[in-house]
Each structure stands twice: as structure tokens, then as C-alpha cells.
Amino acid sequence: MIRRIAAWLAIVGCVLLLAGPALAAPKIPPVPTRDIYAQDYGDVLSRETESQINRLSTELRSRTQAQIAVVTIPSLEGELIEEYSLALFRKWGIGDRKLNNGVLILVAVAEKKARIEIGYGLEGALPDAKVGRIMDEFMRPGMETGDYNTAVRNTYIAVLQEVAAEYKQQIKTTTRTSPKNSGASADIPVWQQLLIGVGILLFLLFDWFVLGGFFTQLLLALAFSGRGGGGGSGSGGGFGGGSGGGGGANR
């Protein structure tokens, strides 16, 4: 009887040991098949930014075989951002398999954290210190004000320019912009805010009782149809099998 119990305990222990790593592994999204370079699971990027990232990364790959991907997620769900970013980098295979020249820009919205993961092949062009400076100059200001879209776009452009320069290439990009303050309405005097609010309320009442709610329904229809599936230029192909491990920085 004791031997049977010991045997069952040994079996259960082996199962737990084998299952432990799988259970502890970060929950990584499946490898994208379309518009692969901009995956906005955190819903903080504009369509224009997603389209720009996909277009520029596609051009970069065609010239250099290097790949830069941007991923936003709602939350790390308790995972360390260093472990999550490396696991995602390797599962997706960002960058060329032989050259290992991929870059991942990861943003976790709930934790207000971001990390840039670098493949070994770009470690010389993007050492940890330089990546940290890029994060401080371009990512941190936007994250502090809640303007993730500008933070990601400016950071992406800075990284893109460094990678292109490593391969002696020039890729035309848009000018970086200053982050918007999510609390900008506080700069408007209170009496003006009240006046605007009363004006909107009077307009809605007039529209609803006199015009039958025509403009209200029109505005609601436009609002709900404003954001659909992934837009932008379709970036064909997939990732090249890079494995990362070249360092990086997070903020």
C-alpha cells in the first residue's frame, strides 16, 4: 500500500515538473499573418501610426532584411516585461534567422511599461545605453502624459533611423511630434468648459425634441463605425525566424 502511494506521488511529481514550465510560460499572442509589424492589442495606436509602421518596416526589410515590430498589450498579467518581450520575440521570430537582426518595441498599457528588445545582429547598432536614451527621450514623455500613440511613433522612428544607418540606408519618415497631454482640458478656464457643456446640452435637446434626434443618431453612427479591423498597407510575408537575445532596455 505504501509503495503504491509512493509510486503515485512520484508520478504526480513528475507531471507537475513537466507541466510547470508550460504553465509558467507567458501568454503570447499567436504569430500575426497580416500587417505583422504593428499589433495594437492595447488599443492605443491610431490607424495612421499602424499604417506608417507597417509601411516603413516593410521597406526596411526589403532593403536590409532587418525587421522592427511594435506590439502593445493591455497588461503583462503579472509577467516580467523582460521575460514577456523575449518570449514574444522568439515565438514570432522577429528578424532574419541567420542575421538575427530584429527589434521588438513592446508597450504594456496597464503597467505603463515599455521595452525595446534587440536581436544579436543589431547589438552593435543599438547597445543597451543607446536604447535607454531613446526610451528616455521619446517613449517616456508620451507615456507620462498618456499619449502612447505619439510615444510609440517617435520611438519607432528613432529606432528605424538607427537600424537604417547601420546598413547605410536612408528611409524617409515623418517628423516626430511632441506628446499631447491627456489632461489638456485643464488648461481651459472652468467658465469656458461650463459654457461649452451648456451649449452642447442645448444643442442635443433641440435636436432631440425638434429634429427628432437626427444629428444625435448620425453622430453615434459615425462614432461606432470609426474604428474597425486593422487598416493600413498589407505587409506581405512573415517574420524571418530571429531569436533575439541581444539586450535592450525598458522603462
N, C-alpha and C positions, 0 to 999 in steps of 0.2 A: 504493500500500500504506500509506504513512504517513498519507495523507488518510483512508483507511478507519479506521485505528486511532484517529486523532484524532476522527473522527465518532462512533465507538463510545464513546470516553471521554467525549465531550460528552453523549451520550445517557445513559450511566450516571450522570454527574454530575448531570444534571437530575432523573433518577429519585430519586437519593439526597436531593437538595434538597427535592423534593416530599414524599418519604416521611419525611424526618427529623422534622418536627413531629408527624406521626401516631404515629411510633414512640416519640417522647419524651413524648407525652401521658400523664398519669396514668391508671391503670386504674380507672375509675369504675364502681361497680355500676349496673345498669340502674335506671331510674326505677320505684319501687315502685307497686303498684296497690292495695294493701290495708294498713291500719294504717300509713299513709305517714309519720306523724310520729315514729315510733320504730323505727329499723332497727338491730338489735343484731348486726351481723356479728362483733363481737369477743366475743360471748357473755359479757357482764359484767353485764347488767341482769336484774333479777327480772321476773317476769310482771306483778307489781303495778305496778312502775315503768313498764313499757312501756304497760300499760293506762291508767295515770294520764296519761302524756304524750299518748297518742292522744286521750283524752277531753278534756283541757284545751285542747290545740291545736285540736281541732275546735270547741270552744266559742269560743275566741279568734277563729278565722277567721269564724265566723258573726256575731260582733259587730263585728269591726274589719277584716276581710279580710287581716289580718296572719297570717303563718304562722311557727311555730317548729318546726324539725325537729331531732331528735337522731340522730346516726349514730355507731356505734362500729365500728372496723375492727381486724382482728388486727395489721396492720402497714402502714406507709407504703411499704414496699419501696423505700426509697431516695429517695422523693419528699420535697420540702419540704412541710411541713404547710400553709403559706400557699398554695402553688400547688394542692395537692390540694383544700383546702377550697373555694377559689374555683371550681375546675373542677367540683367536685361541685355546688356551689350553682347554677352556671349551667346545667349539664346537666339537673338536676332542675327548675330554675325555681322556687325556693322564694320565696313571696311573690307579691303581685299584680303583674301585668305593668306596669301604669301607675304604681302607688304604690311598687313595688319595696320592699315592707315585710316582707321575710323575714329570718329568723335561722337560722343553722345552728350547732349545737353538735356539734363533731367530736372524737372521742377515738380516739387510736391506742394500742392496748394495749401492744404490744411496745416501743415507744419511750417509753412513759409521757408522752405529749404530748397536749395538748388545745388546741383553738382555737374561738373564737366568731367567726363571720363575719356581718357585718351588711350589710343592704341599704341603699342610699342613703336610702330613705324613713324609716329609723329611726336615721339617723346623729345626729340631734339628741337623741333619747331615750337612745341608747346610744353616746356617744362613746368613743373608744379608752381613755381614762383610767378611765372608769366600768366598762367591760368588764374591764379589767385588775384593778380592785379586786374585782369579782365573782369572777374566776378565783382570785385570791389568797385570798379569804375562803371560798369554797365548793368550788371544784374542787381546788385544790392539797392541802388537808389529807387528803381522801379518797384521792387518787392516791398520796400519800406512804405511806399505810398499806395500799394495795392494795384499798381499799373503793371501787371505781369506781361501784358502784350508788348509794351514798349521795352521792358526789361529783357524779355526773350529775344525780340527782334534786334536790339542793339548788341546784345551778347553774341548772337548768331553771326551778325555782320563782322564783328571783331574777330571771331574765331575763323570765319571764312577767309578773311583777308590774310590771316597768318598762315593758314594752310595753303592758299593760293600762292603766296610769296615763297613758301618752301619749295614749290615746284616751278618757280619763276613764271607764274601766270598772273594775269590781271583779270578780275571778274568785276564787271560794273554792278554796283549796288546802289540802293537809295541812301540818302543822307540819314544818319542817326538823329533821333529826336529826343527831346527832354521828356522824362516821365510826367504823366499827369497825376495830380494829387486827387485821390479819391474823395478827399474832404474839401474839394474846391468850393462847394456851395457855401462853406462857412465864411468865404471872403465877401459874399453878397450881404449887404445890410439886412437886418431882420425885417424892417418895414417893407423892403422890396420883395423879400420872399413871401411875406403875407399878402402883398398886393398881387403878386403873380398867382398865388394859390387861390385867392378870391376870384381872380379873373378866369382861371381855368374852371373853377366850380360853376360860375355863372354861365360860362360857355356850354358846359355839359348839361346844365339844367335847361337852357334854351334849346339845345339840340334835342334833348330827350322829350320835352313836353311840346315843343313847337314843330320840330322837324322829324319827330318820330324816331330819334336816335340814329339817324343816317350816318353822321360823321363819327359817332362813337363806335358803331359797328364796323365802319370802314377802318378806323384806327386799330381796333382789336384784330381784324382780319390781317392787316399788314404786319402787326406785331408778331402774330403766331406763324406767319409764313416767311418771316425774315431770316430764319436760320434753319436750314435743312441739313442734308447729308454733306459729306466732305466735298468742298469745291476746289477750284484751282486746277492747275495743269496736271494731268495724269502722268506721274513719273513711272515709266515702264520698268520692267525688270525687278530685281530684288536686291537684298544685301549680298555682300561678297564672301562672307564667312570669317570676318575678323574676330579676334578673341580678346581684344583689349589688354589690360594689364600694364599699361604704360604710365599709370599715375593719373593725376588730376587734382581737382580742388573742389571744395564745397563751402557754401555759406548758409 
